[in-house]
Amino acid sequence: MNIFRSEKIKKAILCIGDIVCFYVALFLMLCLRFGWNVSESVFDIHFRIFSFVFLAWLVVFYISHLYEIGTIARKMKFWKPLAEAAIINFILAIVFFYIYPTITPKINLFLVSVFSFVLLFMWRLIFNGVLGKSSPLRVLILGKGKEVEEVCECLKNSPQLGYRVVLVMDSFEGTNQDTFINLARNEKINVIVVDRLFSQSGDLEAKKALFRALFAKVSLLDLATFYEMATKKIPLSVIDELWFFNNFNMKRGAYEAGKRFFDFVLASICLLVTLPFWPFIILGIKISSRGPAILKMERVGENNKSFRIYKFRTMVDHADKIGPHWTVKNDSRITKFGIFLRQTHIDEIPQFVNIIKGDMSFVGPRPEEKKLVELFSDSIPFYRIRHMVKPGIIGWAILNYSHGSSVEDAVQKLQYDLYYLKNRSFWLDLGMVIRIFRILLLHKTH
């Protein structure tokens, strides 16, 4: 049993169902508008044009996290994003059809949008109902501590992930060679999750008992792997140096070359598109407060090498000398115009130059100041591992964790950075770049 496969299948089924809803809506519109005898030319032009529209709609759904299985539930937290995405899709289609007025009248678009939303609503109800009635995989956890509690809480709040913790054992005491095979059969256990401390214990009898559980067709997973699956981050306290040897493959020549090419081309385009706005941004900064419009700040990059990052100034001049190194909530050093730049993320635009130079990438852990890196390296294990790749404008931590201003926040962000480092790929990078629009609209920064 591949424990990761089920979630991917669920996402694929959900996406295919959405696509079917779109094309059924198109078919219903054609039948309503033109009858059953739709001419081949009319069908062809509607099919081609609406296929582009449907593709854009799927991207909006993805950005809106509507394919995250953990967020699917029959509650407002799911239906509200679905309604918002449907409205955005309708507006995008209107813009597209008025730029390219191929299909008239526009009532066709309206009918397809209405039919699509109704069908999607019904499809998601059915999908949620099937998930709710399907039997989850029953999990036994051998371990204790904060990470075990976090996993249990996460799975309790996200039953759509398909796992239910039925038993937690914090000790091998009293076990015999039949303990786990009997538990697996009597409690119908599908997955046994083992903490590193338990797996490294010298209790040979308990390890033999775990081995015998395999005959009951039970999957054995370490806590770090299961924690990663549930939370999309790597727990620092249950990994060690050996974990990195087993899970990190930093030599990815084709991937790195492709990523560099993509970074250079996209950053060059973005720089050219935004360059006409620079004089107005610089003027606003100058009017707001004295000092340089563009800051050159030292950051730690790939292989622990320092580089100068470029940003539009959002604070008063020499802000680092009158306050902490990190930005805090309601920071008085931020200018009024700086608040606007930060909320819209316009202050990050000069970093396109860093990407073109090769200091940064679009996707990667966010770069930190040298003093903060020294502070975090002394207090957080494995912190410098995040410098094995180029820092980025978009990070997995940004997508999954709010702005932080403490060592505890740095720990949480590092756990997300480790998840990215372990799983980085073309598709993960592409998904993160697509979600930059969600960051621009919803991600709040101090």
N, C-alpha and C positions, 0 to 999 in steps of 0.2 A: 504493500500500500504506500503510495507516494503522498505524504501528508501535505505537501504544497500544491498538489495537483487539483484538489477539490475546489479551492478558492479560484484558481484560474478557469476551471470549467464553469463555475457559477458566473464569473464575469463574462465569459464568452457567450453563454446562453442568454444572459441579460442583454448583451449588446446585439446579438442576432435577433432577439425578440423585438428590440427597438427598431432595427432595420426593417423587419417584416411589417411592423406597425406603420412605418413611414410609407412603404410601397402599397400596403392595403389602403391607406388613406388616399394615396394618389389614384388608385384604381376606383375607389368609391366616388371620388370627385369626377373622374372621366365619365363614369357611368351616369352620374347625376346630370352632368352638363351636356354630354353628347350622346347618351343612350348606349345600348350594348354594341351598336355597330360603329365603333370609333374607327376613324380612318387611320391607316398606317402612318401617314405623315404627322397627324395630330398626336398620336401616341408616341411616336419617335421623338418629337421635339419636347414634349412634356417630360418624357422619361429622362432624356439627356440633361435638361436644365435642372429638373428637380433632384437628380442624382448628385449634382454639385451642391445644391442646397442641403440635402440630407447629410452629406459628408461634413459640411460646416456645422450642422446641428449636432452631430455626434461629437465633434471637437468641443463644442460648448458644454455638452453633457459631461464630457471627461473633465474639463476645467472645473465644472461645478461639483465634482466628486460624486457624481451619480452612478459611477461604476465601482465605488468603494464598498465592498460587501459589508464592512463593519458599520456603515452608516445607514443601511437599508432597514427600515422598520415602519410600521404603520403609526407614525406619529408626525407631528408638525415639523420636526427637525429634518424629515425627509421630503414631505410633500411641499414644503415652502421652497426649497431649492429647485424642485422639479417645476413648480409654477414659474419661478423666476427665470429658469433656463428656457422654458417655453416662450415667455415674453421676449427674451433676448433673441431667440431664434426667429420669431415672427418679425421683429424689427430688422434683423439682418437680411431676411428674405425680401422685405419691402425695399430696402436699400439696393439689394442686388437686382431686383426686377425693374426698378426705376432707372438704374444705371444701364442695364441691358434689357430694354423693353421688347423682349422677344415674344412673350406670352401675354395676350390680352383676352378678356378683361382681368383685372386683378382679383376678381371674386374667386378665381381658381385658386390663388394663393391662400386666400382667407379660408376656403373650404378645406384645403389640404391641411392647414394649420389646426383648424378646429377638429377635424377627424383624427389627426395625429395625436392631439392632446387627449382626446377621449379614449382612443385605443391604448395609448401609453398608460393612462390612468388605470384602465382595466387590466393591462398586461402586468403592471407593477403590483397590483393587488393580488393577481394570481401567483406571481413569482414570490411575493412575500408570504402568501398563504402556504405555498409548497415548502418554502424554507422553514416556516413555523411548525409545520407538521412533520417534516423530515426528522429522522432520528439523528441526534448529534453523536459524534464520536465521544465515547466515555473515557475520561482521562484519570489516571492515577499519578500523583506527583510524589516523588521521594525527595524531600528537601524541606527547608525552612528558611525564613528570612523575608526581607522586604520584597525581593524579586518574586518569590512564590506568591506573596499576597497581591502584588501588582498584576501578575498573570491571572490569578483567580478573579480579581475584580474586573479586569479587562474582558475576560470571557463571559462573565456574568452579565456585563453591560452590552455585550455584542454577541448575542446568541446566533446571529446570522453567520458567524465565522464557522459554525458547525462543530463546536467542541464544548463539552461540559465536564468540569472537574467534579468527580464523584467522591474522591478520597485523597487526603493528603497525609502522608506518613513522614514524621520527622525523626524516625529512628529505625534501625535495623534490629533493635533488641527484640528477642522473642521469635525471630523468623527462622524458618527451616527451609529445606530444599523445595518443599511443595507450597510454600506460602504464596508466592506470586502467581504461580500457575493456577492455584485454587481461587485466588482473588480474581484473576482474569476470567475464569469460567463462571464463577458464582455472581460476580458483579458486572459481567459482560464488558470487561475493560478492553478498549481498542488500542490505547496508547499509554505507555508508562514513561514518564518524564523523570530523569535522574539528575539531581544536583551534582556538581563537580566534586563537592566534598564527600558525597556518598560514593560516587564512582571511583574515587581515589582512596577510599578506606581499605583497610587490610582485612575486612571481613570476607573471607573466601566463601563461607557458607552462603552469605547473602548474594554474592556475585553468581554462584552456581544457581541459586534460586531464580535470579533474574534471567539467566541463560535458559533455564527450563521454561520460562514464560513465553519464549519464542515459539514453543511447540503449540501454544494456544493462539498462534497467529496474531501476536501483539507486536506493535511497533515500539521500539525503544529509542528514545531521543534524549539528548542532554538538555539541561535547562536553558542554556544559552540559545540553542537552536529554536526551542519552543517559544521562548520569550521573544526572540526576534520575529517569529511568525506572527505572534499575537499583537505586538506593540510597534513593529517596524523600527526597532532600535536594538543596539547591542548592550547588554548589561555589563558594566565594568567590573562589578564585584564578583562575577561568576566566571570570568575568563582569566587566562594567564598567558605567558609568552608562547607556550605550546599551541594555544588556540590560534594565534596569528600565523604560525607556520602551517597549520592545517587549513586555514580559511582565506588567507591573503595570497593573491596572485597579481603582483604589481607589473609583471611583464606582459603588456598587451600592445604590441607594436602597431598592428593594423588599426586597432581602436584609437590609440593615442594619435596616430597620424591623421585619421579621419576627423577626430575631434579638433585637432589643431587647424585643419583646413576649414572646417565648419565655423570655428571661432573667428578666424581671420576674415572670412567672407562676410559673415553676418555682422560682425563688429564694424567693418568698413562701411557696409550699407547703413547701419544704424547711425554711425557717426556723420555720414553725408546727409542723411535725412534730418538729423537734429541740429546740425551746424548752423542753419539760418536763425535758430531760436537762441543761440548762445548770447548774442549782444543784448537781448532783452532780459535774459536771466542775469547776466553780469550787471546790467543797469539796476535791476531790482535789488541785488545783493549790496551794491554800492550805496543805494539810497537808504537801505535798511540799517546799515552800520558801516563803520570804517574798517578798513583792512582789505587784504587780497580777496578777489572773487573766487579764485581756484586755489585750493590747499594741496600741498604736496606732503603727505604724511608717511612716515616710515611704517612698513608692515612686514611681517614674516611670511615668506612664501614657500615655494617648493624647495625641498631639501634644506629647510631652515635658513635659506638665503633671504636677506633683507632687500626690499625694493620700495620705491616711492609710489604710493597710490594717489590718484587724482580724484578730487571731489569738489563740487561747488560748496563753498563755505555756508554753513547754516547757523553757526554760533558767533558770538562776539569774538573779536580778535584776541588771540592768546587765551582761549577758553581753557586749555589744558593746564594753565598755571593758576586758575582760580576755582578749580573743582576737580572731581574724580576723573579717572581716565575713561570710564565708560559713561554713557548717557543714562540718566535716571529719569523717572517719570516726572513730568511737569518741570523739566530742567529750565531754570531761569536764564541760562546762558544762551538758549536758542532764540534767535531773533524772530520777529513776526513773519518776515518773508521766509525765514529758515523753516518755520513750521510748515508752510505751504510746500516748500521743496522736499521736506522729509515725507510728508503725507502722500505726495504724488510720486516720490522716489526719483524726482528730477535731479536731486543732488548726486545720484549715482552715474549720470550720463558721461562725465569725463572718464569713467573707467573703461569705456570703449577703447580709449587710447592704450590703457594697460593691457587689454586683450590683444590688440594689434601688435604691441611690442612683445607679447609672449609672457608677460609677468603673471597674467591671470587668464581664466577661462570663463565662459558663461556659467558653467556648472561646476561646483566644487565647494569645499568648506570655506566659510567666510574668513578673510584674513584678519588677524588681530595685531594690536600693537606689541612691540617687543617686550615692554614692561609687563603687559598682561600675560604674554606667553610665558615669561619667566615665572610669574606668580602662579599661573595655572599648572605649569610643568612641575613645580615643587609640591603642589597639593593634590594634583589629579593624576592618577596612574595612566600611562600610555598617551599622555596628551600630545606629545610631539609626533605621534604616528599620523596625525591629520595633515602634517606637512610633507607627506610622501607624494602628494599630488599638487597640482596648481590650485591656488585658491580661486573662488568663483564669485560672481555677482549673485547667483542663485544657489542656495544650499539646501540640502535635505532638512537641515535643522530649521531653516527659515520657513519651509513649507509646513512643518509639523510642530513647531514650538514658538511661542511668543518671544518678543524681545526680552533679553535677560540682563541683569546688572549685578550679578553676584557669582561667587564660586559655585554655588549650588546650581545656578542656571547654566554655567559653563559645563558642569558635569552632564546635565541633561542634553545639551547641544552636542557634546562630544559623542554621546551614545548614538545620536542620530547620524553624526558624521561617520562613525564607524560602520553603520549600516550601509551608508552610501559607498564607502571605500570597499566594502566586501562585495557589494552587489552592482557596482557601477557597470554600465553597459550603454550601448547606443540607445536602446529603447527607454531605459530609465532616464537618461539625459534628455531625450526628446520629450518625454512626458513632463519633466520638470520645466523645460523651456516653454512648453505649451501653457503650463500653469502660471507662468509669469504674469499673465493677464489677471488671474485671481489675486496674485500678490498686489498688483497695482491698484486693484479695486478694494480689496478687503484687508490686506495685511497692514496692521497699524504699527508704527514705530515711534519711539520717543523723540 
